[in-house]
C-alpha cells in the first residue's frame, strides 16, 4: 500500500487520542483519512470496543468499508463491516463498523451507554448534516455522563475546525496533504440571464474533453441532481467521441451502477456525471479533469411539502475547492468552472449547517425521546427556537408529544421507522396499506405536466408503462422504481395490518394541517386547517372539490399554489379527527361586510365543517369584536370630543398627569377607555353615529378633570361674566371668538394652559374684524384704524378712543 498524505499526521492523532480520548482531524480531500484513520486506531490498540465511523452517504459508507477490508486482505464483514439502510455486513469479529449517520442516533437512543463501542469517528463533519450534529451532541453527553472512556474524533476536509475542537474540548491535528497542481479555467464572461445552464455545461464538457484529450485521464462533471445528470447524459452521449463512456453517479442509484461509475474503464475515456456525492468520501480512479456546474443540492425545509427537501443552490468556495482537488489526485489536472473569476467572489465561504434551515420535526422527536431540551445539549449550531417550536406543535398534532412536549407511546413507535414523523404517523396508524403512500410522498413527483390529483400517481404506480401509453404526461420511471422498492422495505417494518382507508384519508393522517376547504367564489382558493391559504389552477381536475388534502405546494408564503392534492370527503375528515373537531364561537369584525359577524362554527383547525348564526351572542363579545372594527375604520374626533382631547394633550405638555389622548395613544388604549362604552355598536354605520365624548370624559378621574379645568379650561369667562367655549386646534392652540366691545377694559392678554388665546374679535354683526394674540398691542396699535372703519358702519355702538378705560358692553350707545 503506497504511503498516503495522512500518514504524517497519524502519530500526532494517536498521541492526542491517548492523552485526551478526543481529537479533531483536519485533512484535505484525498489525504486518506477515511480509510486510514480507523485502521491506524485499530493498529495502535487504542480501545477494546468497536470503532464506529459515520459517513453521510450510503455509497461512501459501503465504499470505505470495502476499501479498508481490501487493505487487510479480508472480505467485508470480518474486521471491517458496514451498516446502512437496507443492507448490513457485520459479524461478531467486526472491529470497525462504517455506518450512515442516522444509525448512530438509533444506537444511542436504544442503548445510551453504547456497550461494545470504544470510539466514534464523525467523517466528513464539514458537511454539517443534521444527523451528524445531533449525533455529536448526544455522544458528548454520553461521554460526559456515562462513558468517560468513549473516544470521539471529528474528521473534516474544509471545516473551520477551531469551533468544533473547542466544543469537544479536543486538540486539533492538521494534515497538509499532498496533491498535484490543478489549473483552474473560468468562463470569459458570465452566462446571459436567460441562458440554459445545462446546455452551457454540456458545451463546456465537450470543450474540456477536446482540450485535454492529449493528457488523457477521466473527466468528473459535478451537477446538482439526478434530473440534470440524466439530461446531460443523453446530450453527451450524442456529442462526445465514440470512445468516451458516460457514467452517472448519484445516491439513489443501485449499488451496481454506482460501482460501475467508480471503477476504471478498460478502453477509451470515462466521463462521470456526479452529484456532490463525489466531492470527498469517494475515490474515482484516474480523474484528471473536473467540470463544475457550480450548483449543489441541500436539505432545506420546504414549506410546500411540510418536510425537508433538496433545493438547488450555488456552491460555496469550500465546495468548489474540494471539487477542483479531485482533478489532482493522481497527476496534474484541470478544473473548468461554469462561472467567471469575478463571480467567484460572490460565493459563500462554507455551506450552511443543515440545522439552520432544515425541517426540525425529526430532531424535536429525537430530543423528546432522549428526554432533553436543545439547550441541554452541546450543539455546534443551536437549532432555531422558532423552527423547533413549530416542529413540536406538529408533533403534538400527530400525537407524538403530549401537551408538555413529552414523548408519548405513539411517538416512540414513530422513532422506530426511517421516515419523516408525518409519514411514520401515517404508516403506524394505517398499517401496511399506507406503505406505498409513504414511499410515494417521500419521493419527488413521478409525473411531469400532470394535474395535482394524487389518483393519477397511484394509477401510474400500478402499471407505469400502461399509464405512459394511456396518458400524455411524462413519467419518471426511476422514481416509481424507488417507490416500489421502498414500499417493500416499509411493509417489512410495519407490524399492523392494512386498513380500509382511502389514499386521501391516509394522506390526511400525514398532513392534518393541510386539509383544505374551498373558499366561496369562482377561483379555486382554499383555506387549510393549519390556517394558511393555497390556490389551485382553475383548470385542475380538483379545482371544484369542496375538501382536499394539499400534499405539496410551491411554498409561496402568501398563497401557495397546489402541486399535489387528494380529494377527501367530509365524512372521512370527521371519522379521522373526531376528537379534534369542536364547536367554536366566533364573534369578529368583518372588513368585507363592515360589521361584527357572530357565528357558531364546527371547526377542525381553521376550517369550518358547519356554520350557523350565533343568535344569543353576549354584548361584551360584540363590543370586543367592534374594537377591531374601530381599528379598521379609524378614530375620528370632532366637536366637543376633539376639544377635550386637545385640552388633555395641552395639559400633558404642561406637565400634568393625564392619560395619553393623542390619536396614537387613544388607538393603543381602546380596551381601557372605549370598550365599556361600545354597547350596541356593531357596524360602520353605528360607529359613524357614535359620540366618543362620554367615553373620553369617563377616562378622566375627578381629580384629573379638576386639574384640567384649572390648567386648560373649556370655557373663557368674558369681563361680562359670559362663558365662551374655547376651541383647540390640532396642535392644542386655544382660540375664542368674542365681540370687540365685550373686551373693553382688558389690558392683559388672556391665556389657557399657559398658551395665549387666539382671539377673533367680532363686529356687532358677529363678523370677524381682527385676529390677535396680543390684545394690549391691538388696543395701542391697529385699533385706531378699526375704530375709524367701524364707526361709519356701526354708529350706534360705542367706539371709544381709549378702549382700555371703557367698561365692557354688548349694548348700543344710549340715546340722548
BELTASUL-V39595 format. One record per helix or strand of 2 or more residues. SS is the DSSP state (helix for helix, strand for strand). FROM is the first residue (numbers start at 1). TO is the last residue. If there is no record, write none. Layout:
# BELTASUL-V39595
SS;FROM;TO, SS;FROM;TO
This chain:
# BELTASUL-V39595
helix;7;20, strand;22;27, helix;33;43, strand;50;55, helix;58;72, strand;80;84, strand;87;89, strand;96;100, helix;101;110, strand;117;122, helix;125;127, helix;130;145, strand;151;156, helix;161;168, strand;171;175, strand;182;187, helix;197;211, strand;218;222, helix;226;239, strand;244;249, helix;255;262, strand;269;274, helix;276;278, strand;287;292, strand;295;302, strand;307;314, helix;317;328, strand;333;340, helix;343;346, helix;354;356, helix;361;370, helix;374;376, helix;385;398, helix;409;415, helix;421;442, strand;447;448, helix;454;462, helix;464;470, strand;474;475, helix;477;493, helix;503;510, helix;512;514, strand;515;518, strand;525;528, strand;533;535, strand;547;553, strand;560;567, helix;570;576, helix;578;580, strand;582;590, strand;595;604, strand;607;613, helix;619;633, helix;639;653, helix;663;668, helix;670;673, helix;675;677, helix;684;689, helix;693;698, helix;702;711, strand;715;717, strand;723;725, strand;727;728, strand;734;739, helix;740;743, strand;751;752, strand;755;756, strand;758;762, strand;768;772, helix;775;780, helix;783;793, helix;803;805
